[in-house]
Amino acid sequence: MDIQLDLVQTSALAMILLAGGEWARRRIGFLQRFCIPAPVVGGFLFALLVLALRQTDVAQIQLDTTLQTPAMVAFFTTIGLAGSLATIKRGGKLLLIYLVACWSLAIMQNVIGMGMAKAVGIEPMLGIMAGAVGLEGGHGNAAAFGPTAEAMGFEGATTVAIASATFGLVAGSMLGGMTANFLVARHNVQIPEKAGLLGKMAVAGTVAKNMVTGANAAGGKDGAAAVATDRRTGDANAEGEGLQYNRLLTVLVVIAALMVAGTVLGGWLSEITGLTLPAYVGAMIVAVIFRNVNDKLGWFKISDQAVELIAKFTLGFFLTLAMMSLKMWELASLAGPLVLILVVQVLFILAFAVLVVFRMLGKDYDAATMVAGFIGHGMGAAPNALANMDAFNSKFGVRSERAFLIVPLAGAVLIDMVALPWIVWCMNLVG
């Protein structure tokens, strides 16, 4: 039996699954502990249902995911709007060092992915999906680049990318704090004095909890715009319903205009470079340029809370659609090779974090905290990084101010300055 859901039915189902995932994530300790995004919970369960119905010859379900691409482009436009160059100045030299480490990891993840894919006898493109796309890129990039790779003729790319991202979420959450604790013990790291910082620690715990369980629940790079959540109410705007609508409308108009301009730019870039680019690249570039020009000239008053609200919904919606439409049966023949690739990726990031990143950052308490975050978003997403750092700092009762400034800025937004062009280049190289 064939069941075909049209655009409206598919979209409604996606919203129900997204809401169901949020409900489950708030009530199931495992999902909260490992920062599993709500779209992954709801969408993945539906994908398993589709697999069961297909394998038992009961029914085949066809979905209309037309709105996935517009929602994806809108989300990455909000990420561009969060890309203020002023953030680099605020982080100073340590931010640049951390960024170099992040960029190096993205480069090596693709090198390892392509090399291991060739060694185990699968397409190098799938190695890229199990590299910087699925790991450092998280579910957001997995859902964005997977369809691009499939359009280039590589079947199963989206499933491999999403599976890698899910593996990375759990592994990054389990290993981040553990590695930081090992470094403190191994190098006899001096813990800063607790005096006067206990109040800050309580604030740090609240901020990180909100970012992990609320504003950043969608996961992936997915969390770049969520840093500005209103901590008092959790609302997108606490100043009144009318004002909230006006601010939201202004941001929606700006995002829509940037999406149109970005689509034109993306097409032009593809034409002159000959590269296959994901649909959102142009919009993200235009949004970054607009944000920094607008910061200087003050054309529009952009509400960070409104940007955050739009980012949260568009990411949740497009990622749920991506998860729902996974063809899980395509993963069966790739399971063994994929596990080998991911094991090597984990061993590399641990060695890189312990032997290189920790030393680059100064071998102190701040460095250990940032290593916990580095492993969190290097294999998972920004919420994992924040959760790792908060758990590690809570053990000692001292918040690393530097880490909580640098890691979200670098791991959620600035890393894409190198990671995205590198992924695009690698995909076109092997495609």
C-alpha positions in Angstrom: 0.0 0.0 0.0 1.3 3.5 -1.0 0.6 6.4 1.3 1.3 9.8 -0.1 1.2 12.9 2.1 0.9 16.3 0.3 2.7 19.5 1.3 0.2 20.5 3.9 -0.1 17.1 5.5 3.7 16.6 5.5 4.2 20.0 7.1 1.6 19.4 9.7 3.1 16.0 10.6 6.5 17.6 10.9 5.2 20.1 13.4 3.5 17.4 15.4 6.7 15.4 15.5 8.7 18.4 16.4 6.4 19.2 19.3 6.4 15.5 20.4 10.2 15.5 20.3 10.2 18.6 22.6 7.8 17.0 25.0 9.9 13.8 25.1 13.2 15.6 25.5 11.9 17.5 28.5 10.7 14.4 30.3 13.3 11.7 29.4 16.6 12.1 31.3 18.8 10.4 28.7 17.7 12.9 26.0 18.4 15.9 28.2 21.7 14.6 29.4 23.1 14.0 25.9 21.4 17.2 24.4 19.5 15.1 21.8 17.6 17.7 19.6 13.9 17.5 19.5 13.8 17.1 15.7 16.1 14.1 16.0 13.8 12.5 18.5 10.5 13.0 16.7 11.8 12.7 13.1 14.0 9.7 13.8 11.2 7.7 15.4 9.0 8.4 12.3 11.9 7.3 10.0 12.0 4.0 12.0 8.3 3.6 11.6 8.6 4.1 7.8 11.4 1.5 7.8 9.3 -1.0 9.7 6.3 -0.5 7.4 8.5 -0.9 4.3 10.4 -3.9 5.5 7.2 -5.8 6.4 5.5 -4.8 3.1 2.7 -3.1 5.0 3.0 0.3 3.4 5.4 2.7 1.7 5.0 6.4 2.8 5.9 9.2 0.4 6.4 12.7 1.8 6.3 16.2 0.2 9.3 18.0 1.7 9.2 21.0 -0.6 9.4 23.4 2.4 12.6 21.9 3.7 14.8 24.0 1.5 13.2 27.4 2.2 13.2 26.7 5.9 16.9 25.6 5.7 17.9 28.8 3.8 16.0 30.9 6.3 17.8 29.3 9.2 21.3 29.7 7.8 20.3 33.3 7.0 19.8 33.9 10.7 23.2 32.3 11.3 24.7 34.9 9.0 22.9 37.7 10.9 24.7 36.5 14.0 28.1 36.7 12.3 29.3 40.1 13.6 33.0 40.7 13.1 33.1 42.6 16.4 32.9 39.2 18.1 36.4 38.4 17.0 37.7 41.5 18.7 36.0 40.6 21.9 37.6 37.2 22.1 41.1 38.5 21.5 44.1 36.3 20.7 42.7 33.2 22.5 39.7 33.2 20.3 41.9 33.2 17.2 43.9 30.3 18.6 40.7 28.4 19.3 39.4 29.2 15.9 42.6 27.8 14.3 42.1 24.6 16.2 38.4 24.4 15.1 39.4 25.0 11.5 42.2 22.5 11.6 39.8 19.9 13.0 37.3 20.5 10.2 40.0 20.1 7.6 41.3 16.9 9.2 37.9 15.4 9.6 37.3 15.5 5.9 40.8 14.2 5.2 40.3 11.3 7.6 36.8 10.7 6.2 37.9 10.6 2.6 40.9 8.5 3.4 39.1 6.0 5.5 36.2 5.7 3.0 38.7 4.7 0.3 40.4 2.2 2.7 37.1 0.5 3.5 35.8 0.5 -0.1 33.0 3.1 -0.1 32.6 6.4 -1.9 34.8 9.3 -0.6 31.7 11.5 -0.6 30.3 9.3 2.1 33.5 9.8 4.1 32.9 13.6 3.9 29.4 13.1 5.2 31.0 11.2 8.2 33.6 13.9 8.5 33.2 17.7 8.9 29.6 17.6 7.6 28.1 15.2 10.2 30.5 15.8 13.1 31.7 19.4 13.4 28.8 20.5 11.2 26.1 18.7 13.3 22.6 17.8 12.2 22.0 21.2 10.6 24.9 20.8 8.1 24.1 17.1 7.7 20.6 17.9 6.6 21.8 20.7 4.3 24.8 19.0 2.6 23.3 15.5 2.4 20.7 16.3 -0.2 23.3 18.2 -2.2 25.5 15.1 -2.2 22.6 13.0 -3.3 21.8 15.4 -6.1 25.4 14.8 -7.2 24.6 11.1 -7.5 25.7 9.7 -4.1 22.8 7.6 -2.8 22.5 7.4 1.0 24.6 10.5 1.7 21.9 12.2 3.8 21.4 9.1 5.9 25.1 8.7 6.5 25.5 12.3 7.5 22.5 12.3 9.9 23.7 9.0 11.4 27.2 10.4 11.9 25.8 13.6 13.5 23.7 11.5 15.9 26.7 9.4 16.9 28.7 12.5 17.4 26.1 14.0 19.7 26.3 11.1 22.1 30.1 10.6 21.8 30.8 14.3 22.3 28.6 14.5 25.3 30.2 11.5 26.9 33.8 12.3 26.3 34.1 16.1 26.7 34.0 16.4 30.4 35.8 13.1 30.9 38.7 14.4 28.8 38.9 17.7 30.6 39.0 16.0 34.0 41.8 13.8 32.8 43.8 16.8 31.7 43.3 18.5 35.1 44.6 15.4 36.9 47.4 14.6 34.4 48.9 18.1 34.3 48.1 19.1 37.9 46.1 22.1 36.7 45.6 24.8 39.3 41.9 25.5 40.0 41.1 29.2 40.4 40.0 30.4 43.8 36.3 29.8 44.4 35.9 32.9 46.6 33.4 35.4 45.1 32.6 33.2 42.1 29.9 31.0 43.5 27.2 33.5 42.4 28.7 33.6 38.9 28.6 29.8 38.9 24.9 29.8 39.6 24.4 32.2 36.7 26.6 30.1 34.5 24.6 27.0 35.3 21.3 28.7 34.5 22.6 30.2 31.2 24.0 26.9 30.0 20.9 25.0 31.0 18.7 27.4 29.2 20.8 27.3 26.1 20.9 23.5 26.1 17.3 22.7 27.0 15.5 25.7 25.6 16.8 28.1 23.0 19.3 25.7 21.6 17.2 22.6 21.7 17.2 22.2 17.9 20.9 21.4 18.0 23.7 21.7 15.4 25.2 24.9 14.4 22.4 25.0 14.9 22.5 27.1 18.0 24.4 30.0 16.9 21.7 32.6 17.2 20.5 31.4 20.6 23.1 33.2 22.7 20.8 36.2 23.3 17.8 34.4 24.9 15.8 36.6 27.4 16.8 34.8 30.6 14.0 36.3 32.7 11.0 35.0 30.7 12.3 32.8 28.0 10.2 34.7 25.5 11.4 36.1 22.2 10.5 39.5 23.5 9.3 40.4 27.0 8.3 44.0 26.3 4.8 43.5 25.0 2.9 41.6 22.4 2.5 44.5 20.0 6.2 45.4 20.1 7.1 41.8 19.7 5.0 41.5 16.5 6.6 44.7 15.1 10.1 43.5 15.8 9.4 40.0 14.5 7.9 41.5 11.3 10.9 43.7 10.7 13.3 40.7 11.0 11.1 38.5 8.8 11.2 41.2 6.1 15.0 41.5 6.3 15.5 37.7 6.3 13.1 37.3 3.3 15.0 40.0 1.4 18.4 38.5 2.2 17.1 35.0 1.1 16.2 36.4 -2.3 19.5 38.3 -2.7 21.4 35.2 -1.4 19.7 32.9 -3.9 20.7 35.2 -6.8 24.3 35.4 -5.4 24.5 31.6 -4.9 23.4 31.0 -8.5 26.0 33.5 -9.7 28.8 32.0 -7.6 27.9 28.5 -8.9 28.0 29.7 -12.5 31.3 31.5 -12.3 33.1 28.9 -10.1 31.6 25.8 -11.5 31.1 24.4 -8.0 27.9 22.8 -6.7 26.9 24.9 -3.7 24.2 24.2 -1.1 21.2 26.4 -1.4 21.9 28.4 1.7 25.5 29.5 1.0 24.6 32.7 -0.9 22.0 33.8 1.7 24.5 33.2 4.5 27.1 35.3 2.8 24.7 38.2 2.1 23.4 38.0 5.7 27.0 38.3 7.2 27.7 41.3 4.9 24.4 42.9 5.8 24.9 42.4 9.5 28.3 44.1 9.6 27.3 47.0 7.3 24.1 47.5 9.3 26.1 47.5 12.6 28.1 50.4 11.2 25.3 52.4 9.5 22.3 51.5 11.6 19.7 51.0 8.8 17.5 48.6 10.8 17.2 47.7 14.4 17.5 44.0 14.4 16.1 42.2 17.5 18.4 39.4 18.5 15.4 37.8 20.3 13.4 37.8 17.1 16.3 36.4 15.1 16.7 33.7 17.8 13.0 32.8 17.6 13.0 32.5 13.8 16.2 30.5 14.0 14.8 28.0 16.5 11.6 27.3 14.6 13.2 27.2 11.1 15.9 24.8 12.2 13.5 22.6 14.1 11.1 22.4 11.1 13.6 21.8 8.4 15.6 19.3 10.5 12.4 17.4 11.4 11.5 17.2 7.7 15.0 15.9 6.9 14.8 13.2 9.7 11.4 12.1 8.6 12.5 11.5 5.1 15.6 9.4 5.9 15.8 6.2 4.0 17.1 4.1 6.8 17.4 1.0 4.6 20.2 2.6 2.7 22.3 2.5 5.9 22.4 -1.3 6.1 25.2 -1.9 3.7 27.2 1.0 5.1 26.9 0.3 8.8 30.3 -1.6 9.1 32.4 0.9 7.2 30.7 3.8 8.8 31.4 2.6 12.3 35.1 2.2 11.4 35.3 5.7 10.0 33.6 7.2 13.1 35.9 5.3 15.5 38.9 6.7 13.8 37.4 10.2 13.9 36.8 9.9 17.7 40.4 8.7 18.3 41.7 11.6 16.3 39.8 14.4 18.0 40.7 13.0 21.4 44.4 12.9 20.5 44.2 16.3 18.9 42.4 17.9 21.9 44.8 16.4 24.5 48.1 16.7 22.7 47.6 19.9 20.7 44.6 22.0 21.6 45.1 22.0 25.4 48.7 23.0 24.9 47.9 25.7 22.4 45.4 27.3 24.8 47.8 27.5 27.7 47.5 24.2 29.7 45.4 25.9 32.4 41.9 25.7 33.8 40.4 27.8 30.9 42.2 25.5 28.4 40.7 22.4 30.1 37.2 23.9 30.0 37.6 24.8 26.3 38.8 21.3 25.5 35.5 20.0 27.0 33.6 22.4 24.7 35.9 21.6 21.7 35.1 17.9 21.9 31.4 18.7 22.4 30.9 20.8 19.3 33.7 19.0 17.4 31.6 15.8 17.4 28.2 17.2 18.2 26.8 20.7 18.4 27.1 24.0 20.3 24.6 22.8 23.1 26.8 19.8 23.8 29.8 22.1 24.2 28.0 24.3 26.7 26.6 21.3 28.6 30.1 19.8 28.8 31.7 23.0 30.1 28.9 23.7 32.6 29.2 20.2 34.0 33.0 20.4 34.2 33.0 23.9 35.8 30.2 22.8 38.3 32.5 20.1 39.6 35.0 22.7 40.8 32.6 25.5 41.5 34.4 28.0 39.3 33.2 29.3 35.9 35.7 29.8 33.1 34.6 33.2 31.8 36.9 33.0 28.8 35.6 29.6 27.8 31.9 30.7 28.0 32.8 33.7 25.7 35.0 32.0 23.2 33.5 28.5 22.6 30.0 29.6 21.6 31.3 32.4 19.3 33.8 30.1 17.6 32.0 26.8 17.6 28.6 28.1 16.6 29.3 30.7 14.0 32.9 31.7 13.2 34.0 28.2 12.4 31.9 28.2 9.3 34.2 30.9 7.7 36.6 28.0 6.8 34.6 24.8 7.4 31.8 25.5 4.8 34.1 26.5 1.9 36.3 23.5 2.8 33.3 21.1 2.7 32.1 22.5 -0.6 35.6 22.2 -2.1 35.9 18.6 -0.9 32.5 17.6 -2.2 33.2 19.0 -5.6 36.7 17.4 -5.6 35.3 13.9 -5.2 32.0 14.6 -7.0 
